[in-house]
């Protein structure tokens, strides 16, 4: 297990990185485990519909990974 320095949005949260090894040293798996806290948007839009913050984060990651989430594209430049 290792500790890591986190970004600005994660200050004060726990974050761990685990190195798991499969059949031999050529089969590594790095697993990052992070603490989920309340969204900074919660005070503006109300409590999340999920039972806990971890569920909210995972649901957002699934949406993002599915390709159904699109970031706004910049418009044409004048």
C-alpha positions in Angstrom: 0.0 0.0 0.0 1.2 3.5 -0.7 -0.1 7.0 0.1 -0.3 9.7 -2.5 -0.7 13.5 -2.6 -4.1 14.4 -4.0 -5.4 17.2 -6.1 -7.1 20.4 -4.8 -10.6 19.0 -4.9 -9.6 16.0 -2.8 -7.7 17.8 0.0 -8.5 16.1 3.3 -9.8 12.9 1.8 -8.2 9.5 2.2 -6.6 8.0 -0.9 -4.7 4.7 -1.1 -3.0 2.9 -4.0 -2.7 -0.9 -3.8 -0.4 -3.0 -6.0 -1.8 -6.5 -6.6 0.2 -9.1 -8.4 -1.3 -12.0 -10.4 0.6 -15.1 -11.5 4.0 -13.3 -11.4 5.6 -9.8 -11.3 4.7 -9.3 -15.0 1.0 -9.3 -14.1 0.5 -6.2 -11.9 -2.8 -4.4 -11.1 -2.8 -1.0 -9.5 -6.0 -0.2 -7.6 -6.8 3.3 -6.4 -9.2 3.6 -3.5 -10.5 7.1 -2.7 -12.9 8.4 0.0 -16.1 10.0 -1.4 -17.4 13.1 0.3 -20.4 15.3 -0.3 -20.5 17.0 -3.6 -19.7 20.7 -3.6 -23.0 21.2 -5.6 -25.1 19.7 -2.8 -25.7 23.0 -1.1 -27.1 24.4 -4.3 -29.1 21.5 -5.8 -30.0 19.5 -2.6 -29.1 16.1 -1.3 -28.2 13.3 -3.7 -30.7 10.6 -4.5 -28.1 8.0 -3.7 -27.8 6.3 -0.3 -24.2 7.4 0.1 -21.5 9.5 -1.7 -19.7 6.4 -2.9 -22.7 5.3 -4.9 -23.1 8.8 -6.4 -19.4 8.8 -7.5 -19.6 5.3 -9.0 -22.9 6.1 -10.9 -21.2 9.2 -12.3 -18.2 7.2 -13.4 -20.4 4.7 -15.1 -22.3 7.4 -17.0 -19.0 9.0 -18.0 -17.5 5.7 -19.2 -20.6 4.8 -21.2 -20.1 7.7 -23.5 -23.5 9.1 -22.7 -22.0 12.1 -21.0 -20.8 14.8 -23.4 -18.8 17.8 -22.4 -19.8 21.1 -24.0 -17.9 21.7 -27.2 -16.5 25.2 -27.8 -18.3 27.1 -30.5 -16.7 28.4 -33.7 -14.1 31.1 -33.3 -14.8 34.5 -34.9 
